[in-house]
């Protein structure tokens, strides 16, 4: 069950296209100053950064994409580790 939850979360992180098309209306264009401030999802933020013409925003959007990719790969690795740990016990 734990592996399924981790893989489900990984899939949700990996599927950003529906979030961009349907969730772009919740875009927040200011910097959150507290943990309880409003914020937007990272894929939507990366999508907006790519649209800016300056080269600095291209670097920032690349860093956001690498962050999401690293998170996705680490979640899948965690699922494999959990699965292998509990398979040995059976």
Number of C-alpha atoms within 10 A of each C-alpha: 7 10 18 11 11 18 19 15 14 18 14 12 17 15 11 16 12 9 15 19 10 9 14 17 11 13 15 14 11 10 10 12 9 7 7 7 9 14 16 17 15 16 21 20 18 20 17 16 19 17 11 12 9 10 10 12 16 16 13 14 22 15 13 18 16 12 13 17 14 12 15 19 14 13 20 19 14 15 20 14 13 14 15 12 11 10 9 7 6 5
